[in-house]
């Protein structure tokens, strides 16, 4: 009887230490299409899959990509299986720093901290519901059996309005949204990193447009 009581007390101690903290299960479904800018599957052990936030005063939408990494705080990282086409991780909310609670969380997939010529591949995206929660704190000892379900953040939940800040995503609505240089992928459901090297600079794009107009005018003159 004493032995059974000791086992029960040990189990309660374990539950009080680990069972009270709610968690976030985040990642992608198995056999998801996770592609680079050329439409190829992301290579295992080459890409990082991070969940994190930016500094409070930092606006990634109006700041050059080169400054993103220095203002980034990783909260959790996920393991990636290339063969099974998915990434996944579980984050205990007790491990989230209090200063980060309430901040918008982003998924950042990348193979480098900088967008390097011909090799840098990034995807930065978030669902509007991805906000870091506070740690779950039971109000009394009777809350030991509180089965608060974990939050589940899946890229499958991304909708048409969840436009990546960089890279592309395309789900059931079958219309890719995002920005950056990519080739046209074949799957209808995917996440795709983008490459900075294939994005024309604004000056170059304007010059190409001007040259195109001049060429067209030249042709019209030759037809007269």
Steps between C-alpha positions, in 0.01 A plus 500: 500500500782734590674413177189582298461828688861588428445429129189720497687784671782470247249509215333811645839666535577423138165638386546817705840554341412434139127457455394855585683670215297533184685455173499596135524224244619663179613387156356355181306192395684188384582497129466876465662661198785703647689648208787733420487778240567250221211272599725233657436341840685670786814307587521352850778637726529803272197700615403634840136508610456759773211651692582845631427869531651832398600784731207711614601813308599307187278489192610226262259618230678835460857396580757349261540124518864543597391635843247230590736253660652750746151580637382139520450292816454126454248348741511141373637293213351199324643178364448440128460170316565532128385143430165556669461862394425663833642693794370496857576611854333546838559819698412515870357840582699502826810535282376821339667804656243733664629789287393310185144421611239662278736550206427386145678174425647426157619188325838561340640234267849579372831350398708802599480804732558718194350501152808399307533523124371180334480308828288687754150352538245645746136470592349718775129459572246505782136425563307782663429272801866433574545712814727375777288416807595521869588184688200314635476547878249283692301705751501227766630157589174358364615605156748212495273314264435797273522360147547831321553401136811626321482767236551363150667726247515337158597653168193317366296773671656780295235676294497726197554808716803353678750638251864414579730794552742306284446176310169350388220284632211342317225292660148385413413827329772414245634849451862561602557806718829653602802683367850417380663322210364152429437268209145370446444193719288206390315402823179681587573498875844608618734728690781643292811696592603789278842603377614862506742441214223469242309810609585790268610821668248786463741698283560203271128431474429862401779493243359179351159664473646810336698290254189299420300816424780641283521173307125504441511861377791410273300219344198724446719753317639224276145393407411844365 
